[in-house]
Structure formats: structure tokens, C-alpha cells
Amino acid sequence: MKSRVIILSALLSLFIGGNAWGWGRDVHATITYIAERHLTPEAKANIEACIDGRSIVYYASWMDNFREESKQWRHSAYYYVETGKPAGTAYPELSTTIKKLGNYKALSEKELKERIYHLAHALGDFHCPGHTYSQNEDRSWKLNSHYDVVFVDGKVMSYHKIWDTNLMRYLHPSFGYMDFAHSLDCNISQEYIDRVTAGGLYEWLCDTYQCSKYIYDVMKKMPKGTPKEELSRMTLDQVQEFNTLADEQILKAGLRMAKVINEAFGK
Amino acid sequence: MKKILLSIIAVLALTPAVKAWNGALHTAVAAIADANLTAEARKSIEAALDNHSIAYYAYWMEEVSDTEQYRHTENWHNVALTPKGKIIAAKKADKSDAGVVRRADALEGLSLAVAALQNRASLSKQEVADNIRFVVHIMGDLHCPSHYVFTDLLEERKIKYRYDKESKTRSYMKFWEGDVVHHTFGWKVNEFVHQLNRLSPEKVAELTKGSVCDWVTANAKVYRPIYSYIEPNQHLTAKTYRPWLNKSFEMATDQIGVAGYRLAALLNGLFDESAPKKSVK
């Protein structure tokens, strides 16, 4: 747990809401909607008053959409954290956001809005299994950007892309964010909520890493450009197993986001 | 050869340049309206529609417009305006105007449908249902920027742009029918309602004040600037598309909600005795 951990939570979007890096827009919307379902009435009213009466779901992908126009958020695209030696901006930046939102009335209107958008997006990305890497074990982050696999539908794609969008879309092609949220956030106990929301941002990152690190042992590392017949092929069983992990991470992200918002805006 | 050319010209002249929001967005407008109908209005309307919601029929008018029975409605999608945003009655348009102006007769269609529903006691059930479906669809169209035909911007309506490495160009007017929203949000119908049906009663009262023509005049001011966002044959790359799209999606999405509230106000006035009446002109 306390080994060196590197979190790379990249937020570059290629085009039209389809993220090359980070959960896709539907997953981000799902996470924020789960969070919204767990807000206290007071917290919900207070945070929505800060964002022109809109739902936080509306802004779930603001960081992806406005990256090119925002100097501040564009340059925090690559997020590195090493325990005891932060090397990037993700962890400290999100920590700062959570801290600032704890005293949100002291922020300017612009900063308040952008900190809310940041929280609504980045805490989701922190829970994406494809974004939590062990630097000292196998440089597994390389697998994301340098290696291809054959997805269960026969298409060749980067391992990263599978985790960001294809996994969720393959099993639930017609789901919207409400469908996803209703499916994942049902019959969960208060004990479960208390357990997964215990601790703070650092503990949640470590939890994501621990839950997710096995995904890098599953696929054979074959560089891009390798003939399709030599690439690792994902089976339907693997898709379902991975999907279980992704579902859990989405639910945890939503519940944890609700905790942060309730603490900051529920006063 | 001459016959072939004349046929092609005839086909082009008969093809409306832009018809509507796409089906998903029309349905979203109707679903938001449905959430704002009074109980009495909903009961009467759904009885007339064989127990279907108005959202069920939001795109129906588009689907039937090519049939003989409903061909008379094919021009009921656009509205024509002067450069200053004054509404032009399409039938009074100068004959020298391009066909697109003379075909911009949405307000005439809406007026006929509303007048028919005001006197629905004399209509058959089918006629009541048809006129409800016309109102539902036209009110959606009247909140779509590409349905506003400014007489000085007819060439601009033909603007196409190219995205990245695609060989084909895309129509800017078609962009406003759906891509402007769908390329930012992947919402389903219930999600449009969740996102957009959240205005305060005071804000709704402000948006639904006045007549349909007042709403169109107000919309025209909001929509006219869209022609300044694009150059003919503009080439948008993966990097520049998103900032370009960001100028537009919020307004387009919000107008879907506005359309829903106004459609509900119009239908409530028609089907609920206790609701304020709305007029087209």
C-alpha cells in the first residue's frame, strides 16, 4: 500500500466527447449522477446555487470540453503522484480543490465554479482502473499508450481505450447515465457506503490502485504495430470480470464524490 | 438532357433545406413539455392521442410529411425573418425570394393547428390528434436555430465545413439539428428532462410571457449570431473543433428546455380551462 504509486490521470480528449484519456463522458455523467443521488437536500441546493441552478452532472465533462480554452486546467492534464514525493499535479490539485471547496464562500465566482467542475470530473478519473499505475513495478502505464490488444468484438485498440470507454459501452450499449446509475446504485447498504467512503483522497487512490493493479498482469504486452493475430485477445469472460471492477469503481467514485460535496456544501 | 436537368432542378426546389431538430431532440422538447402539463390538459391530450404521451408523437409530423395526406404540411417547419428579425409571412414573400423563404411557413401551420384545436368540438378524433401532433412538432422547430430563415443570410445557410481529415463536408445547418448537442452530451430523453426541467416558476413565467410570435422574435435575436461562428468551407481539426463547438452547445441545449416550457404553456392554454390562454400572433 505504501509503495511508490504513480497516478496518471490524463485528460486529453480527442473529439466529440469520446475520451482517449479518462472515463468517457457517459461514465463521468454516471459518477456525478450517483453522487447527486446521495447528496443531502442542503448540499444539493447549495452546490446547484453555485452553478446557475444546473445539476452537477451537466459539468461532469467540462474539464474535457474546455481544456483547450483553459490555461489552468489544460496544464494539469497529466497527473502524477508518488507517495511522499508528489511528482505531478493531479493529487495535490484535487486536494487543493477539496480544501478550497470546504470554504467555498471565500472563493470568487469563477474559481468556485471551476473547482466544482474539477471535482466533478477528476475524482471520477481517479477511480478509473486504467489510470492507476505502479511506477516501480512494471511501468505499467506504458501498457496504456504503447500497447494494443484485440477487444472481444475483434477490433484492435489500445488497452487504455478499452478501460476508458469500450468496456462499459460493449455490455450496455443503450444505457444512459441514469440507466447506469440506477443499475449500480441499488440496494447498497449504509455499511457499504460508510466502508468505501472512509478515509480521504489518498486512501481512495491507494484503494483504486490495489483493486486495479491486476489488470496489467492479464494482457500480454505487444507493442503497437504488432500483427493482429499475435496480439492478446480479450475474452467475454475477461470483459465481464473487468466490467465488475469498472462497475465497483464507478459506484465508489460516486459515493465518495457525494461525501466530499456533502461535507463542503451541506453546512 | 434538358428534361433531366429540369427534373433535377424540380427535385432540388422541392427539397426543404432544413426540416427539423432530429428525433431525439424533438422528443426531449415534448418530454419536458409533458412534465409541465397540468393534470387536466394531460388527461385531455392523452385521450385524444389514444393514451399516448405527446413525446411519443414528437417526430410524427416529420415522418408523415412525404405522404399525400400530409403533404400540405411540408412547409410548416421554418420561419422567415427580415435582417432585423421581423417575422415575414411566407405567403407574402417577394416572388424573387429564394424558395426557402416562401416555404418558411411554420407560423401559418401553427396558427391553423391552434385555431383548429380551439374549435375542436367540431373536429373528428383523428383531426384533434393530428393538430396536437402538429403543435408539438412545430413548437420544437421554432426553437431550433437552423429553422430561422433570415432573408439576408440565404447564402450562409448553405455553408459547409470540413472536419479534420474527412473528405466529405458537413452542412452547418444540419450541425444545428443535432450534432451541436449530441457532440457534447449523450443524454437520453429522461436525462434531458433531468437536466433541463429545473427552472424556477419565476423564470418559467418570464419565458412563457407573450405570444408565440413574441417568442419567435426573442429567439431570432439569440439565433442570428450563429452565422458569425463559421466561415464557408471552414476546416476544423480535432484540436479546434471542441472550442468551436463550445460557443454553441449551451444555447442550443437550453433552448430545448425553453421550447418544452413554452409548448406546455400553449397546450395548457388549449386544454385546461383554468390555464392562461396563449395566442400565436
Contacts between the chains, C-beta under 8 A, distances in Angstrom:
chain1	res1	chain2	res2	distance
A	13	B	242	6.9
A	14	B	238	5.8
A	15	B	164	7.8
A	15	B	238	5.0
A	15	B	241	6.2
A	15	B	242	7.2
A	16	B	183	4.4
A	16	B	241	7.5
A	17	B	183	6.2
A	17	B	184	6.2
A	17	B	185	7.6
A	17	B	186	6.6
A	25	B	185	7.5
A	25	B	186	5.9
A	26	B	186	5.4
A	29	B	185	8.0
A	29	B	186	7.5
A	29	B	191	7.9
A	53	B	198	6.3
A	53	B	199	7.5
A	53	B	200	7.5
A	54	B	195	7.3
A	54	B	198	7.5
A	55	B	194	6.7
A	55	B	195	5.9
A	55	B	198	7.2
A	57	B	194	7.5
A	57	B	195	6.8
A	58	B	195	5.8
A	61	B	184	7.9
A	65	B	184	6.4
A	65	B	242	6.2
A	65	B	246	6.3
A	66	B	246	6.4
A	67	B	242	7.7
A	68	B	239	6.6
A	68	B	240	7.9
A	68	B	242	5.9
A	68	B	243	4.8
A	69	B	243	5.4
A	69	B	246	6.8
A	176	B	186	6.9
A	176	B	187	6.4
A	176	B	188	3.6
A	176	B	190	7.3
A	176	B	191	5.1
A	177	B	186	8.0
A	177	B	187	7.8
A	177	B	191	6.2
A	178	B	188	7.0
A	178	B	190	5.7
A	178	B	191	5.6
A	178	B	194	6.7
A	179	B	188	7.4
